[in-house]
Amino acid sequence: MLHSTTHPTPVGELTLVASDHGLRAVVWPTSSLKRARVTGRPHRNPDHPILKTTTRQLDEYFAGERTRFDIPLDLDGTRFQVAAWRSLAQIPFGTTTTYGHQAAGLGIPTAARAIGAANGANPVCIVLPCHRVIGSDGSLTGFGGGLPVKRWLLDHEARVLTNFPSPVPGEGRAGGSTSSIDSTHQWQHRQSVQTRLSMPVG
């Protein structure tokens, strides 16, 4: 049986789905359960222990109090997809890597496009941080939650590392100017840190 709940965050209300074995999906407001490979209709159960753990850790992440998630996962995908998704967890908080580097870390350096497709199907956004993977030219490229959200998440992590609070989307920033989720923020001024991954396919 699958269990679900919704949870408000600075980047929108997320739908969380878990089995009794682990977290199955974190779904963007603009996406669907079907796209996250969730079949059937999950039972709404916000008190399920895995969902309660996920909401707590998401709150800690957005509050700048957590840089790594510790949640059991129950991923539904091909062998290649699951390997790609799990390798995302090895990209450190506040850094970025490229699709090519992620593919090389899996031992298949020519599979950057396949890695991009797998990341695009990542059912557990934020927890498995596909937002930290960018194009080889430094561009943000595609993202299930939308590029403004990807930019905001990267900026949020940069701010946490510099002990500077992340603005809530739509609220004013220091100095009286306003900020929205599609603002450029500091990401363009950060130096990308490329991290070699080591998750084997087998």
C-alpha positions in Angstrom: 0.0 0.0 0.0 1.1 3.5 -0.8 0.6 6.4 1.6 0.6 10.1 0.8 0.4 13.6 2.2 1.0 17.2 1.0 3.5 19.6 2.5 3.9 23.3 2.0 7.4 24.5 1.3 9.0 27.8 0.0 9.0 26.3 -3.5 5.3 25.2 -3.4 3.2 22.5 -2.0 4.8 19.1 -2.5 3.0 15.8 -2.6 4.9 13.0 -0.8 4.3 9.3 -1.4 5.8 6.4 0.6 5.4 2.7 0.8 6.0 0.8 4.0 9.6 0.3 2.8 10.6 3.9 2.0 9.9 7.2 0.3 8.6 6.6 -3.3 8.1 10.1 -4.6 8.3 13.9 -3.9 6.1 15.5 -6.5 6.2 19.1 -7.7 3.0 21.2 -7.7 3.2 21.3 -11.5 3.8 17.6 -11.9 1.7 14.5 -11.4 1.8 11.2 -9.6 1.9 9.3 -12.9 5.0 11.1 -14.0 6.6 10.1 -10.7 5.8 6.5 -11.6 3.1 6.2 -8.8 0.3 4.0 -9.9 -3.1 3.7 -8.3 -4.4 6.1 -5.7 -2.2 6.3 -2.5 -4.0 6.4 0.8 -3.8 9.8 2.5 -1.9 9.2 5.7 0.1 12.2 6.9 1.0 10.2 10.1 2.9 7.5 8.3 6.3 7.4 9.9 8.3 7.7 6.7 6.1 10.7 5.6 6.5 12.4 9.0 10.3 11.9 8.8 10.3 13.4 5.3 8.3 16.4 6.2 10.5 17.1 9.2 13.7 16.8 7.2 12.3 19.0 4.4 11.5 21.6 7.0 15.0 21.4 8.3 16.5 21.6 4.8 14.5 24.8 4.0 15.4 26.3 7.4 19.1 25.8 6.6 19.5 23.2 9.4 20.0 20.1 7.2 22.5 19.5 4.4 21.9 15.8 3.9 18.7 13.6 4.0 18.5 10.4 5.9 15.3 8.8 4.7 14.7 5.2 3.5 13.9 5.1 -0.2 11.8 2.7 -2.2 12.7 3.7 -5.8 10.7 2.3 -8.8 12.8 2.4 -12.0 15.1 0.6 -14.3 18.5 -0.6 -13.0 20.2 2.3 -14.8 17.7 4.9 -13.5 18.0 3.7 -9.9 21.8 3.8 -10.1 21.7 7.4 -11.5 19.2 8.5 -8.9 21.2 7.1 -6.0 24.4 8.7 -7.3 22.7 12.1 -6.9 22.9 11.7 -3.1 26.7 11.8 -3.4 26.7 15.4 -4.7 27.5 17.5 -1.7 25.2 20.2 -0.5 26.0 23.6 -2.0 28.0 22.2 -5.0 27.2 21.3 -8.6 28.3 18.7 -11.0 27.6 18.1 -14.7 25.8 15.3 -16.4 29.1 14.2 -18.0 30.8 14.0 -14.6 27.8 12.1 -13.1 28.0 9.6 -16.1 31.8 9.2 -15.7 31.3 8.5 -12.0 29.0 5.6 -13.0 31.7 4.3 -15.3 29.9 5.3 -18.5 31.4 8.6 -19.5 29.6 8.8 -22.9 26.2 8.5 -21.3 25.6 12.1 -20.3 22.4 12.4 -22.3 21.1 9.1 -20.8 21.9 10.5 -17.3 20.0 13.7 -18.2 17.0 11.6 -19.1 17.2 9.6 -15.9 17.6 12.7 -13.8 14.6 14.1 -15.5 12.6 11.1 -14.3 13.9 11.4 -10.7 10.8 10.7 -8.6 12.3 12.0 -5.3 13.2 15.6 -6.0 15.2 17.6 -3.4 15.9 14.5 -1.3 17.9 13.1 -4.3 19.2 16.5 -5.5 19.0 16.5 -9.3 18.9 20.3 -9.0 22.7 20.1 -8.4 23.4 18.8 -11.9 24.0 21.4 -14.6 25.1 21.6 -18.2 28.7 21.4 -19.2 28.6 25.1 -20.1 27.3 26.0 -16.7 23.7 26.5 -17.8 20.9 25.2 -15.5 19.2 23.1 -18.2 15.9 21.4 -17.6 14.3 20.7 -14.3 11.0 19.1 -13.3 10.1 21.9 -10.9 11.0 24.6 -13.4 14.3 26.5 -13.8 13.3 29.3 -11.4 12.9 26.6 -8.6 16.2 25.0 -9.6 17.9 28.4 -9.4 16.3 29.1 -6.0 17.4 25.8 -4.5 21.0 26.4 -5.6 20.9 29.9 -4.2 19.4 28.7 -1.0 22.2 26.2 -0.5 24.8 28.8 -1.3 23.2 31.1 1.3 23.2 28.4 3.9 26.9 27.8 3.4 27.6 31.5 3.9 25.2 31.7 6.9 23.0 34.2 5.0 19.2 33.5 5.3 17.4 32.5 2.1 14.5 34.9 1.3 11.0 33.5 1.2 9.8 33.7 -2.4 7.7 36.8 -2.8 8.9 38.5 0.4 11.1 41.5 0.7 14.9 41.3 1.0 17.2 43.4 3.1 17.4 46.9 1.8 13.7 47.0 0.9 13.8 45.4 -2.5 11.4 42.6 -3.3 12.3 39.0 -4.4 10.4 36.3 -6.2 11.2 32.7 -6.9 12.3 33.5 -10.4 14.9 36.1 -9.3 18.5 35.4 -10.3 19.8 35.7 -6.7 23.4 34.7 -6.2 23.7 31.5 -8.2 25.2 33.2 -11.3 28.0 34.5 -9.1 28.9 31.2 -7.5 31.8 29.1 -8.7 30.5 25.7 -9.7 32.2 22.8 -7.9 32.2 19.6 -9.9 32.1 16.5 -7.9 33.2 13.1 -9.1 30.7 10.4 -8.2 31.4 6.7 -7.5 28.1 4.8 -7.5 28.5 1.6 -9.6 25.8 0.6 -12.0 26.0 -3.0 -10.8 
